[in-house]
Amino acid sequence: MTQSILHGILLALGLILPLGAQNVFVFNQGANHKYFKKTLPVIITAGLCDTFLILIAVLGVSLILNQYPTLQLLIYIIGFIFLLFMAWSLWQEKPSETSEQAPMSAQKQISFAVSVSLLNPHAIIDTVGVIGTSAALYTGFEKIAFTLATISISWLWFIGLAVAGKQMRKIDSSGSLILIVNKVSSIIILIVALLILKNIFDI
Protein backbone atom coordinates (compact mmCIF):
# COMPACT_ATOMS: atom_id res chain seq x y z
CA MET A 1 0.00 0.00 0.00
CA THR A 2 2.94 2.32 0.70
CA GLN A 3 4.00 1.98 -2.93
CA SER A 4 0.57 2.98 -4.22
CA ILE A 5 0.50 6.03 -1.91
CA LEU A 6 3.96 7.18 -3.01
CA HIS A 7 3.01 6.57 -6.63
CA GLY A 8 -0.12 8.68 -6.21
CA ILE A 9 1.79 11.51 -4.50
CA LEU A 10 4.58 11.65 -7.09
CA LEU A 11 2.18 11.37 -10.01
CA ALA A 12 -0.08 14.13 -8.65
CA LEU A 13 2.91 16.41 -8.08
CA GLY A 14 4.20 15.73 -11.58
CA LEU A 15 0.85 16.66 -13.12
CA ILE A 16 0.04 19.67 -10.96
CA LEU A 17 3.46 21.41 -10.73
CA PRO A 18 3.65 22.74 -14.33
CA LEU A 19 2.44 26.32 -14.75
CA GLY A 20 -1.04 25.96 -16.23
CA ALA A 21 -4.22 28.01 -16.38
CA GLN A 22 -5.65 26.42 -13.23
CA ASN A 23 -2.55 27.05 -11.09
CA VAL A 24 -2.20 30.59 -12.40
CA PHE A 25 -5.81 31.40 -11.60
CA VAL A 26 -5.66 30.08 -8.02
CA PHE A 27 -2.41 31.97 -7.30
CA ASN A 28 -3.85 35.09 -8.92
CA GLN A 29 -6.90 35.07 -6.66
CA GLY A 30 -4.70 34.65 -3.59
CA ALA A 31 -2.78 37.75 -4.65
CA ASN A 32 -5.82 39.85 -5.50
CA HIS A 33 -7.86 39.31 -2.34
CA LYS A 34 -7.02 41.05 0.91
CA TYR A 35 -8.28 38.22 3.12
CA PHE A 36 -7.48 34.52 2.68
CA LYS A 37 -11.10 33.51 3.34
CA LYS A 38 -12.07 35.40 0.17
CA THR A 39 -10.05 32.86 -1.85
CA LEU A 40 -11.87 29.84 -0.40
CA PRO A 41 -14.37 29.70 -3.30
CA VAL A 42 -11.60 29.19 -5.87
CA ILE A 43 -9.67 26.74 -3.65
CA ILE A 44 -12.72 24.60 -2.89
CA THR A 45 -13.99 24.67 -6.48
CA ALA A 46 -10.60 23.76 -7.97
CA GLY A 47 -10.17 21.01 -5.39
CA LEU A 48 -13.63 19.56 -6.03
CA CYS A 49 -13.13 19.67 -9.80
CA ASP A 50 -9.80 17.83 -9.56
CA THR A 51 -11.37 15.32 -7.16
CA PHE A 52 -14.15 14.71 -9.69
CA LEU A 53 -11.68 14.23 -12.56
CA ILE A 54 -9.51 11.87 -10.51
CA LEU A 55 -12.51 9.79 -9.44
CA ILE A 56 -13.86 9.38 -12.97
CA ALA A 57 -10.33 8.55 -14.12
CA VAL A 58 -9.99 5.83 -11.50
CA LEU A 59 -13.46 4.49 -12.31
CA GLY A 60 -12.62 4.31 -16.01
CA VAL A 61 -15.32 6.71 -17.19
CA SER A 62 -12.67 8.43 -19.33
CA LEU A 63 -13.23 5.79 -22.00
CA ILE A 64 -16.44 7.62 -22.92
CA LEU A 65 -14.51 10.64 -24.17
CA ASN A 66 -12.42 8.46 -26.45
CA GLN A 67 -15.53 6.90 -27.97
CA TYR A 68 -17.30 10.18 -28.80
CA PRO A 69 -15.11 12.62 -30.81
CA THR A 70 -18.04 15.05 -31.09
CA LEU A 71 -18.17 15.35 -27.30
CA GLN A 72 -14.42 16.06 -27.25
CA LEU A 73 -14.86 18.78 -29.87
CA LEU A 74 -17.69 20.38 -27.87
CA ILE A 75 -15.55 20.46 -24.71
CA TYR A 76 -12.68 22.03 -26.67
CA ILE A 77 -14.87 24.77 -28.15
CA ILE A 78 -16.56 25.67 -24.85
CA GLY A 79 -13.20 25.59 -23.07
CA PHE A 80 -11.65 27.90 -25.66
CA ILE A 81 -14.44 30.48 -25.25
CA PHE A 82 -14.28 30.39 -21.44
CA LEU A 83 -10.49 30.77 -21.40
CA LEU A 84 -10.67 33.80 -23.71
CA PHE A 85 -13.18 35.43 -21.40
CA MET A 86 -11.07 34.56 -18.36
CA ALA A 87 -7.91 36.03 -19.94
CA TRP A 88 -9.78 39.28 -20.67
CA SER A 89 -11.16 39.44 -17.10
CA LEU A 90 -7.77 38.82 -15.48
CA TRP A 91 -6.17 41.48 -17.68
CA GLN A 92 -8.58 44.04 -16.24
CA GLU A 93 -8.59 42.79 -12.64
CA LYS A 94 -6.97 44.99 -9.98
CA PRO A 95 -6.15 44.30 -6.31
CA SER A 96 -8.43 46.14 -3.88
CA GLU A 97 -5.79 48.66 -2.73
CA THR A 98 -5.13 49.95 -6.24
CA SER A 99 -8.70 50.54 -7.30
CA GLU A 100 -12.22 51.00 -6.00
CA GLN A 101 -13.18 48.11 -8.26
CA ALA A 102 -13.74 45.00 -6.12
CA PRO A 103 -11.68 41.86 -6.83
CA MET A 104 -13.39 38.89 -8.48
CA SER A 105 -16.58 37.85 -6.69
CA ALA A 106 -17.13 34.37 -5.22
CA GLN A 107 -19.58 33.50 -8.01
CA LYS A 108 -17.12 34.55 -10.68
CA GLN A 109 -14.27 32.67 -8.97
CA ILE A 110 -16.38 29.51 -8.93
CA SER A 111 -17.46 29.76 -12.57
CA PHE A 112 -13.94 30.50 -13.78
CA ALA A 113 -12.41 27.74 -11.63
CA VAL A 114 -14.92 25.24 -13.03
CA SER A 115 -14.21 26.30 -16.60
CA VAL A 116 -10.42 26.20 -16.24
CA SER A 117 -10.63 22.81 -14.50
CA LEU A 118 -13.36 20.93 -16.35
CA LEU A 119 -13.35 22.68 -19.75
CA ASN A 120 -9.59 22.65 -20.23
CA PRO A 121 -8.88 19.64 -22.48
CA HIS A 122 -5.23 19.53 -21.44
CA ALA A 123 -6.21 19.22 -17.78
CA ILE A 124 -8.71 16.48 -18.66
CA ILE A 125 -6.15 14.54 -20.70
CA ASP A 126 -3.50 14.84 -17.98
CA THR A 127 -5.77 13.95 -15.07
CA VAL A 128 -8.08 11.43 -16.67
CA GLY A 129 -5.62 9.83 -19.06
CA VAL A 130 -2.47 9.60 -16.92
CA ILE A 131 -4.06 8.98 -13.53
CA GLY A 132 -6.63 6.60 -15.01
CA THR A 133 -3.90 4.52 -16.62
CA SER A 134 -1.83 4.44 -13.44
CA ALA A 135 -4.82 3.56 -11.26
CA ALA A 136 -5.40 0.48 -13.40
CA LEU A 137 -2.22 -0.98 -11.87
CA TYR A 138 -3.91 -1.33 -8.48
CA THR A 139 -6.94 -3.05 -7.00
CA GLY A 140 -8.84 -2.96 -3.72
CA PHE A 141 -7.34 -0.95 -0.87
CA GLU A 142 -4.23 -0.12 -2.90
CA LYS A 143 -6.37 1.63 -5.51
CA ILE A 144 -8.21 3.52 -2.76
CA ALA A 145 -4.88 4.59 -1.22
CA PHE A 146 -3.58 5.71 -4.63
CA THR A 147 -6.75 7.72 -5.27
CA LEU A 148 -6.76 9.41 -1.85
CA ALA A 149 -3.08 10.31 -2.21
CA THR A 150 -3.58 12.05 -5.54
CA ILE A 151 -6.67 13.89 -4.29
CA SER A 152 -4.88 15.03 -1.11
CA ILE A 153 -1.92 16.45 -3.04
CA SER A 154 -4.32 18.34 -5.30
CA TRP A 155 -6.10 20.03 -2.38
CA LEU A 156 -2.86 20.84 -0.52
CA TRP A 157 -1.37 22.33 -3.68
CA PHE A 158 -4.29 24.69 -4.27
CA ILE A 159 -4.23 25.85 -0.65
CA GLY A 160 -0.47 26.44 -0.97
CA LEU A 161 -0.89 28.43 -4.19
CA ALA A 162 -3.48 30.73 -2.61
CA VAL A 163 -1.25 31.22 0.45
CA ALA A 164 1.72 32.02 -1.80
CA GLY A 165 -0.37 34.60 -3.64
CA LYS A 166 -1.44 36.09 -0.31
CA GLN A 167 2.21 36.32 0.84
CA MET A 168 3.16 38.12 -2.35
CA ARG A 169 0.41 40.60 -1.64
CA LYS A 170 1.99 41.36 1.76
CA ILE A 171 5.39 41.95 0.16
CA ASP A 172 3.90 44.10 -2.61
CA SER A 173 2.03 46.67 -0.54
CA SER A 174 1.73 49.07 -3.48
CA GLY A 175 -0.05 46.53 -5.65
CA SER A 176 2.18 47.20 -8.67
CA LEU A 177 3.67 43.68 -8.72
CA ILE A 178 0.21 42.14 -8.45
CA LEU A 179 -0.90 44.13 -11.48
CA ILE A 180 2.02 42.61 -13.42
CA VAL A 181 1.06 39.15 -12.18
CA ASN A 182 -2.48 39.76 -13.44
CA LYS A 183 -1.18 40.67 -16.91
CA VAL A 184 1.15 37.66 -17.01
CA SER A 185 -1.67 35.39 -15.81
CA SER A 186 -3.89 36.71 -18.57
CA ILE A 187 -1.22 36.06 -21.21
CA ILE A 188 -0.57 32.50 -19.97
CA ILE A 189 -4.28 31.66 -20.06
CA LEU A 190 -4.53 33.19 -23.55
CA ILE A 191 -1.69 30.92 -24.71
CA VAL A 192 -3.53 27.91 -23.26
CA ALA A 193 -6.64 29.00 -25.17
CA LEU A 194 -4.67 29.26 -28.42
CA LEU A 195 -3.26 25.75 -27.89
CA ILE A 196 -6.80 24.50 -27.47
CA LEU A 197 -7.79 26.28 -30.70
CA LYS A 198 -4.98 24.41 -32.48
CA ASN A 199 -6.35 21.11 -31.13
CA ILE A 200 -9.83 22.01 -32.39
CA PHE A 201 -8.52 22.25 -35.95
CA ASP A 202 -6.57 18.99 -35.51
CA ILE A 203 -9.66 17.00 -34.55
Protein Blocks (a to p, Z undefined) as FASTA:
>chain_A
ZZmmmmmmmmmmmmmmpccfklmmmmmmmmmpmblklmmmmmmmmmmmmmmmmmmmmnop
mmmmmmmmmlmmmmmmmmmmmmmmmmmmmmmpccfklpcbdcddfklmmmmmmmmmmmmm
klmmmmmmmmmmmmmmpgcjllmmmmmmmmmmmmmmmmmmmmmmmmmmmmmmnommmmmm
mmmmmmmmmmmmmmmmmmmmmZZ
